Amino acid sequence: MIVLITGSTGQVGRSLLESVPTNTTAIGLSHHDLDIADAHAVNDSLKRHQPDVVINTAAYTAVDRAESEPDLARKVNADGPRCLAQAAHESGARLVQISTDFVFDGKSSIPYAPDARTNPLGIYGKTKRAGEEAVLQILPDRGVVLRAAWVYAAQGSNFLLTMLRLMAAKGSVRVVADQVGTPTSARSLARVIWNVAQRSDLRGIHHWTDAGVASWYDFAVAIAEEAAPMGLLSSPVTVSPIATEEYPTPARRPSYSVLDKRSLTSLGIEQFHWRRSLRAVLGELGHG
Protein backbone atom coordinates (compact mmCIF):
# COMPACT_ATOMS: atom_id res chain seq x y z
CA MET A 1 0.00 0.00 0.00
CA ILE A 2 1.31 3.44 -0.93
CA VAL A 3 0.30 6.24 1.44
CA LEU A 4 0.85 9.95 0.85
CA ILE A 5 1.10 12.00 4.07
CA THR A 6 0.63 15.76 3.82
CA GLY A 7 1.82 18.04 6.61
CA SER A 8 4.61 15.57 7.28
CA THR A 9 6.68 17.89 9.49
CA GLY A 10 3.85 18.49 11.98
CA GLN A 11 3.56 16.48 15.17
CA VAL A 12 1.02 14.01 13.75
CA GLY A 13 2.79 13.74 10.40
CA ARG A 14 6.09 12.99 12.11
CA SER A 15 4.48 10.37 14.31
CA LEU A 16 2.97 8.69 11.25
CA LEU A 17 6.34 8.55 9.50
CA GLU A 18 7.93 7.09 12.64
CA SER A 19 5.39 4.26 12.80
CA VAL A 20 4.84 3.08 9.22
CA PRO A 21 3.32 -0.43 9.16
CA THR A 22 4.95 -3.28 7.31
CA ASN A 23 3.98 -3.68 3.66
CA THR A 24 3.33 0.07 3.50
CA THR A 25 5.29 2.71 1.61
CA ALA A 26 4.85 6.16 3.15
CA ILE A 27 5.63 9.36 1.27
CA GLY A 28 5.79 12.42 3.50
CA LEU A 29 5.24 15.87 2.02
CA SER A 30 5.67 19.08 4.00
CA HIS A 31 4.10 22.42 3.07
CA HIS A 32 7.39 23.24 1.35
CA ASP A 33 6.93 20.15 -0.81
CA LEU A 34 3.23 20.61 -1.52
CA ASP A 35 0.75 23.44 -1.04
CA ILE A 36 -2.46 21.45 -0.58
CA ALA A 37 -4.56 24.45 -1.66
CA ASP A 38 -2.86 24.46 -5.09
CA ALA A 39 -5.15 22.20 -7.12
CA HIS A 40 -2.69 21.85 -10.00
CA ALA A 41 0.17 20.87 -7.68
CA VAL A 42 -2.04 18.42 -5.79
CA ASN A 43 -3.20 16.73 -8.99
CA ASP A 44 0.38 16.44 -10.21
CA SER A 45 1.51 15.00 -6.88
CA LEU A 46 -1.15 12.27 -6.85
CA LYS A 47 -0.44 11.39 -10.46
CA ARG A 48 3.27 11.16 -9.71
CA HIS A 49 3.07 9.13 -6.48
CA GLN A 50 -0.14 7.17 -7.26
CA PRO A 51 -1.07 6.61 -3.60
CA ASP A 52 -3.73 4.18 -2.48
CA VAL A 53 -4.47 6.43 0.50
CA VAL A 54 -3.85 10.10 1.25
CA ILE A 55 -3.63 11.13 4.92
CA ASN A 56 -4.05 14.88 5.33
CA THR A 57 -2.48 16.12 8.54
CA ALA A 58 -1.72 19.57 7.10
CA ALA A 59 -3.68 22.29 8.89
CA TYR A 60 -3.70 25.88 10.05
CA THR A 61 -3.79 25.24 13.80
CA ALA A 62 -3.10 28.69 15.31
CA VAL A 63 -6.55 28.92 16.89
CA ASP A 64 -6.27 32.50 18.15
CA ARG A 65 -4.38 33.87 15.15
CA ALA A 66 -7.02 32.43 12.84
CA GLU A 67 -9.42 35.11 14.09
CA SER A 68 -7.23 37.75 12.42
CA GLU A 69 -6.15 35.58 9.47
CA PRO A 70 -9.43 33.99 8.32
CA ASP A 71 -8.46 33.84 4.64
CA LEU A 72 -5.27 31.92 5.34
CA ALA A 73 -7.05 29.57 7.73
CA ARG A 74 -9.73 28.94 5.11
CA LYS A 75 -7.16 28.31 2.40
CA VAL A 76 -5.38 25.62 4.42
CA ASN A 77 -8.26 24.07 6.36
CA ALA A 78 -11.07 24.23 3.79
CA ASP A 79 -9.63 24.76 0.30
CA GLY A 80 -6.77 22.30 0.90
CA PRO A 81 -8.95 19.31 1.80
CA ARG A 82 -11.24 20.15 -1.12
CA CYS A 83 -8.30 20.04 -3.56
CA LEU A 84 -7.08 16.76 -2.07
CA ALA A 85 -10.56 15.24 -2.25
CA GLN A 86 -10.98 16.27 -5.90
CA ALA A 87 -7.61 14.79 -6.81
CA ALA A 88 -8.36 11.61 -4.85
CA HIS A 89 -11.72 11.34 -6.59
CA GLU A 90 -10.01 11.44 -9.98
CA SER A 91 -7.18 9.07 -9.03
CA GLY A 92 -9.25 6.52 -7.10
CA ALA A 93 -7.40 7.06 -3.81
CA ARG A 94 -8.96 7.09 -0.35
CA LEU A 95 -8.56 10.20 1.79
CA VAL A 96 -8.25 10.33 5.57
CA GLN A 97 -8.83 13.91 6.73
CA ILE A 98 -7.69 14.73 10.27
CA SER A 99 -10.07 17.14 11.99
CA THR A 100 -10.80 18.54 15.41
CA ASP A 101 -13.10 18.79 18.43
CA PHE A 102 -13.34 22.52 17.69
CA VAL A 103 -16.21 21.80 15.28
CA PHE A 104 -18.39 21.57 18.42
CA ASP A 105 -19.57 24.40 20.70
CA GLY A 106 -18.93 22.56 23.98
CA LYS A 107 -22.49 22.78 25.26
CA SER A 108 -22.95 19.02 25.52
CA SER A 109 -22.68 17.14 28.80
CA ILE A 110 -22.04 13.74 27.20
CA PRO A 111 -19.30 12.72 24.74
CA TYR A 112 -19.92 13.99 21.22
CA ALA A 113 -20.90 11.24 18.78
CA PRO A 114 -19.56 11.48 15.20
CA ASP A 115 -23.03 12.49 13.95
CA ALA A 116 -23.62 15.09 16.67
CA ARG A 117 -24.61 18.56 15.49
CA THR A 118 -21.64 20.80 14.83
CA ASN A 119 -21.51 24.46 15.83
CA PRO A 120 -17.95 25.81 15.77
CA LEU A 121 -17.27 28.89 17.87
CA GLY A 122 -14.41 30.44 15.89
CA ILE A 123 -12.67 30.68 12.54
CA TYR A 124 -10.44 27.66 13.15
CA GLY A 125 -13.38 25.37 13.88
CA LYS A 126 -15.48 26.80 11.06
CA THR A 127 -12.74 26.29 8.47
CA LYS A 128 -12.00 22.77 9.70
CA ARG A 129 -15.71 21.94 9.46
CA ALA A 130 -15.76 23.30 5.88
CA GLY A 131 -12.86 20.96 5.07
CA GLU A 132 -14.78 18.03 6.53
CA GLU A 133 -17.84 18.84 4.44
CA ALA A 134 -15.80 19.05 1.25
CA VAL A 135 -14.22 15.65 1.81
CA LEU A 136 -17.51 13.94 2.67
CA GLN A 137 -19.31 15.52 -0.29
CA ILE A 138 -16.66 14.72 -2.90
CA LEU A 139 -15.67 11.30 -1.51
CA PRO A 140 -18.79 9.81 0.11
CA ASP A 141 -17.49 6.26 -0.32
CA ARG A 142 -13.73 6.80 0.01
CA GLY A 143 -13.44 9.68 2.46
CA VAL A 144 -12.85 9.40 6.20
CA VAL A 145 -12.93 12.32 8.62
CA LEU A 146 -11.10 11.46 11.83
CA ARG A 147 -11.62 14.03 14.57
CA ALA A 148 -9.07 14.22 17.38
CA ALA A 149 -8.51 16.57 20.31
CA TRP A 150 -5.84 18.09 22.54
CA VAL A 151 -2.97 16.56 20.55
CA TYR A 152 0.59 16.84 21.85
CA ALA A 153 3.98 15.28 21.17
CA ALA A 154 7.61 15.39 22.24
CA GLN A 155 8.28 17.96 19.52
CA GLY A 156 6.47 20.84 17.90
CA SER A 157 4.30 23.48 19.55
CA ASN A 158 1.81 22.11 22.08
CA PHE A 159 0.44 22.39 25.61
CA LEU A 160 2.84 19.82 27.09
CA LEU A 161 6.00 21.56 25.92
CA THR A 162 4.63 25.00 26.82
CA MET A 163 3.82 23.83 30.35
CA LEU A 164 7.24 22.24 30.85
CA ARG A 165 8.94 25.45 29.71
CA LEU A 166 6.83 27.68 31.97
CA MET A 167 7.10 25.33 34.95
CA ALA A 168 10.88 25.22 34.67
CA ALA A 169 11.19 28.98 34.23
CA LYS A 170 8.63 30.22 36.77
CA GLY A 171 7.95 27.40 39.21
CA SER A 172 4.22 28.08 39.00
CA VAL A 173 1.50 28.17 36.36
CA ARG A 174 -2.15 29.19 36.27
CA VAL A 175 -4.26 26.93 34.07
CA VAL A 176 -7.88 26.94 32.95
CA ALA A 177 -9.91 24.38 34.90
CA ASP A 178 -13.36 24.73 33.28
CA GLN A 179 -12.54 23.39 29.81
CA VAL A 180 -12.79 19.61 29.67
CA GLY A 181 -11.57 17.15 27.03
CA THR A 182 -8.99 14.41 26.58
CA PRO A 183 -5.23 14.88 26.09
CA THR A 184 -4.08 12.73 23.17
CA SER A 185 -0.53 11.89 22.21
CA ALA A 186 0.34 12.19 18.53
CA ARG A 187 1.96 8.78 18.71
CA SER A 188 -1.22 7.02 19.88
CA LEU A 189 -3.25 9.00 17.33
CA ALA A 190 -0.87 7.91 14.57
CA ARG A 191 -1.39 4.27 15.52
CA VAL A 192 -5.12 4.66 15.00
CA ILE A 193 -4.74 6.65 11.77
CA TRP A 194 -2.69 3.78 10.33
CA ASN A 195 -5.40 1.37 11.44
CA VAL A 196 -8.06 3.49 9.71
CA ALA A 197 -5.93 3.83 6.57
CA GLN A 198 -5.67 0.06 6.26
CA ARG A 199 -9.43 -0.53 6.58
CA SER A 200 -10.79 0.12 3.10
CA ASP A 201 -14.36 -0.40 4.31
CA LEU A 202 -14.29 2.62 6.64
CA ARG A 203 -15.90 5.86 5.52
CA GLY A 204 -17.61 8.88 7.04
CA ILE A 205 -16.84 10.54 10.37
CA HIS A 206 -15.07 8.86 13.28
CA HIS A 207 -13.58 10.12 16.54
CA TRP A 208 -10.40 9.24 18.39
CA THR A 209 -8.60 10.44 21.49
CA ASP A 210 -6.81 8.67 24.29
CA ALA A 211 -9.11 7.33 27.03
CA GLY A 212 -10.30 9.31 30.03
CA VAL A 213 -11.31 12.90 30.71
CA ALA A 214 -9.40 15.90 32.04
CA SER A 215 -9.44 19.66 32.28
CA TRP A 216 -6.43 21.63 31.13
CA TYR A 217 -5.70 22.10 34.85
CA ASP A 218 -5.79 18.32 35.41
CA PHE A 219 -3.46 17.86 32.45
CA ALA A 220 -1.01 20.42 33.84
CA VAL A 221 -1.06 18.83 37.30
CA ALA A 222 -0.30 15.44 35.74
CA ILE A 223 2.56 16.92 33.71
CA ALA A 224 4.14 18.33 36.87
CA GLU A 225 3.65 15.09 38.81
CA GLU A 226 4.98 12.82 36.08
CA ALA A 227 7.85 15.03 34.88
CA ALA A 228 9.49 15.58 38.27
CA PRO A 229 10.54 11.94 38.94
CA MET A 230 11.96 11.77 35.41
CA GLY A 231 14.24 14.73 36.10
CA LEU A 232 12.47 16.97 33.60
CA LEU A 233 11.68 19.47 36.37
CA SER A 234 14.31 20.26 38.97
CA SER A 235 12.11 21.96 41.59
CA PRO A 236 8.51 21.69 42.85
CA VAL A 237 5.84 23.36 40.75
CA THR A 238 2.61 25.02 41.85
CA VAL A 239 -0.34 24.60 39.47
CA SER A 240 -3.30 26.88 40.21
CA PRO A 241 -6.76 26.49 38.63
CA ILE A 242 -8.41 29.50 36.99
CA ALA A 243 -11.65 30.15 35.10
CA THR A 244 -11.75 30.72 31.34
CA GLU A 245 -12.72 34.37 31.84
CA GLU A 246 -9.49 34.91 33.80
CA TYR A 247 -7.49 33.98 30.70
CA PRO A 248 -9.18 35.77 27.78
CA THR A 249 -8.17 34.74 24.26
CA PRO A 250 -9.17 36.04 20.80
CA ALA A 251 -10.90 32.73 19.96
CA ARG A 252 -13.60 31.09 22.06
CA ARG A 253 -13.03 27.44 22.91
CA PRO A 254 -15.52 24.66 23.63
CA SER A 255 -15.88 24.13 27.38
CA TYR A 256 -16.59 20.43 26.86
CA SER A 257 -15.12 18.46 23.97
CA VAL A 258 -14.97 14.83 25.03
CA LEU A 259 -15.42 12.64 21.93
CA ASP A 260 -17.32 9.36 21.63
CA LYS A 261 -14.88 6.81 20.16
CA ARG A 262 -17.16 3.76 20.05
CA SER A 263 -17.32 3.54 16.24
CA LEU A 264 -13.62 2.61 16.33
CA THR A 265 -13.27 0.83 19.68
CA SER A 266 -16.08 -1.48 18.51
CA LEU A 267 -13.71 -2.61 15.75
CA GLY A 268 -11.22 -3.79 18.36
CA ILE A 269 -8.88 -0.81 18.18
CA GLU A 270 -7.14 -0.65 21.55
CA GLN A 271 -7.33 2.50 23.63
CA PHE A 272 -4.96 3.70 26.35
CA HIS A 273 -5.59 6.17 29.16
CA TRP A 274 -4.22 9.65 28.50
CA ARG A 275 -1.98 9.54 31.56
CA ARG A 276 -0.23 6.40 30.30
CA SER A 277 0.37 8.14 26.98
CA LEU A 278 1.68 11.21 28.80
CA ARG A 279 4.25 9.11 30.65
CA ALA A 280 5.41 7.63 27.35
CA VAL A 281 5.90 11.06 25.75
CA LEU A 282 7.70 12.42 28.81
CA GLY A 283 9.91 9.34 28.62
CA GLU A 284 10.85 10.36 25.07
CA LEU A 285 11.82 13.81 26.34
CA GLY A 286 13.80 12.30 29.20
CA HIS A 287 15.87 10.22 26.81
CA GLY A 288 16.17 12.90 24.16
N, C-alpha and C positions, 0 to 999 in steps of 0.2 A: 504494500500500500504506500502510495506517495502522498505526503501531507505537506501542504504549504502553510506556514505560520507567519502571519503578519504581526507587526509590533513585536518583533523577536527580541528586542533589547529591553523591553519592559519586564516587570517582575514575574508576570505570568508567562510571557513568551520565553524568558530564560529558563523558568522551571520546566516548561514543556521540552525544551531542547536538551535539558539535563536528564530527562526521563523518557526518552524515546523507546517505545516497545520494540521487541524483536520483530523481524519481518516488516519493519516500517522504515521508510526513508523520509526524513524530515528536512524541509528546506525553510530556513528562517530568513525572513526579510524585514529589515528595519524600515523606519520612515525614510531614511536616506536611500535605501534600495528601492522602495516603492511607495508612492503617494497613493493611498487607497481611494482617494477622491478623484483621481485622474483616470477616467474611464478607459482611455486609449492605453495607458500604461498597464492598467489592471488586465485588460484583455490580452495584451501582448505577453504579460507574465504568465497567465494561465495557459496560453497556447504554448509557451516555451517550456514550462515545467510539467504540464499535463497532470496536475494533482487529482487524486481520487477524492480528497477532502481538503477544504480550506478551513483553517481555524483563525478567526479574526480576533486577536487580542489588542489590536491597535485602537486607541481611544484618546480623546481629550478628557483627562481626569481631574483637571484643576477646578474643583467644584465651585469655589468662590470666584476665581478669575473668569469663569464662564459667564458670570452675570454681566461682565463688562466686555466680553469677547464672544457674543452669541454667534456671530457669523463663522468664526473659526471653529467653535464647538460644533456647530451644525455641519460644517464641512466634513469634519473628522467622524463625528458620531452618527450622523444621518446619511450624508451623501456617500461616505466611504462604504458602509455596509450595502447601500443600494448598488453601487458600482460592482462590488464583489458578488452580490447576488445575481446581477445581470450577467456577469461573465461566467459565473458558475452554471447559470441556467443554459447558456449557450454551449458550455464545454461538457456538461453532464456531471460536474463535480457536486459533492455535498458541501454545505457550508455550516460551520458551527460558529455562531455569533455570541461572544461573551458580553453579557449585559449586567445590570445592577439592581440592587434593592431601591435605588433612588427613583425608580418609576412609580413607587408607592408614596402615599402621603403620610403614612405612619399612624393613621387613626384607628387601625385595627387593634384588637386585644388578643387575637389568636394568629398563629403563623400564616403568612400569606401563601395561598395556593397559587400554582402557575396561572390559573384562569381567573384570579381575583381582579377586580376592577383596578385599573391603574389611574393615578392622579398625581403626576410629578409636581413637586413644589418649586423647582427652579429650572434654569436653562440646561444644566447638565442632565438632569433626569428627563426633561422633555426631548432633548436631542437623542439621548439613548433610546427612548421609547420610539422615536421616529425611525431609528435604525432597525429596531426590532420589527416594526410594522412592515418596513420595506423588505426585509428578509422573508418574513412569513407570507407576504403577498406574492413575491416573485418566485419563491421556492417552497410552495406549500407541502410538497412531498419530499424535498431533500434539504430543507432548512431546519436547523435546531437553534433555538435561543436558550442559552444557559445563563441564568441570572445567578450572580454571586454577591457577596457582601463583605465589607470590612477586611479586604485582602491586604496581607502584609508578607514581607519576605526578609531575608538576611541582607538584601541589597535594594537599592532604589530609594524612593521617597514614600514613607509610610508612617503610620502611628507608632509602631514599635520602635523604629530607629529614632524618631523624634523624641519619644519619651525617654529612651536611654540617654540621648544627648542632653536633654534638659535635666534629668535626674542627676547625671554626673556633674553637670555644671553648677546647678543651683541647690541640690539636696532636697528640693521640695517642688511639687507640681500641683496645680489645681485643675481638676478634670471634670467634665460634664457627667453628671450621674443620672440624668433623666432622658437619655437616649439609649435605647436598648436594641441589641442585635446579636450577631455572632461573629467573633473574630475568626478569620479563615486564612490559613497559611497558603501561599501560592503553590507550595509543593503538593499539598493535599488536593488543592483544586486542580492542579495539572494532572494528577493521577485520574481524577474523574473525567476530565476533558478527554484524555486518551481513551478511557472506557467508552465514552459517548461517541467519539470519532470512529471507533471500531464496530459500533452497532448500527449497521446500515438501515435497520428497521425504525430507529428513533427519528422522530420529527416533532415539530411544535416547540412549546415552551416547557422548560424544566428548571428546577432550582437546585442549587447546591451551596452549602456552607459546611464548616465543621459542626460537630454536635454541641448542644448546650446553648445557653443564653447568658448574656453579660451586658452591663452598661460600659460605656467608655471608662468610667471610674473603676469598675471591677477589672477591666482589662489592664488598666494602669497599675492597680494594686498587685495583680498577678505578675506583671512584668517585674516590678520591684522585688517581689518575694522570690521569684524564680531566678532572676539575674544575679542577685547577691551571692548565693552559694557557688555560682559558677565563676565568680571573680570579675563579672562584667560591671559591677558597681562596688566601689571601694569603701563607701560609707552609707549609713542608714538613710533612707529616703522617706519623706513625709508626703503622702498622697491625700489631698483634701477634695471632697466632693463639692461641686457647684451646680447651679441650675443653668439651663441653656441661656436664659436671659442675662446671666452674668458674664457670658462669653459671646457677645454678638458677632455674627459673621454676615457677609454680603448675601450668602445663599442660605435659605432655610433648609433644614434637614429633617427627615422623618424621625419622629420620636420613638417609633417602634417599627423595626424592619426585620423581624425574625421570619425566615422563609421555610415553607413546608417542602421537605425534600422527599416525600414518600414516593413520588413517581420514579425516582431513581433507586432509593433504598429497597423498594419492592422488587427490583431486578437483581438484588443481591450485592449491590455495590456497598462496600464496607465504609462505615463512618467512624471517625475518631473524635473524641472530645477536644474542644478548642484548647484546653490547657495542656493536653498532651502534645498537640501540634506546636504550641508556644515553646515548650521545653525543647523540642527538636530544633526549632529555628534558633533559639538562644544557644543551643549546643553548636550549631554551625558557626555562630559569631564567636563563641569561645574558642573554637579551634581554627579560626580564620587568621 
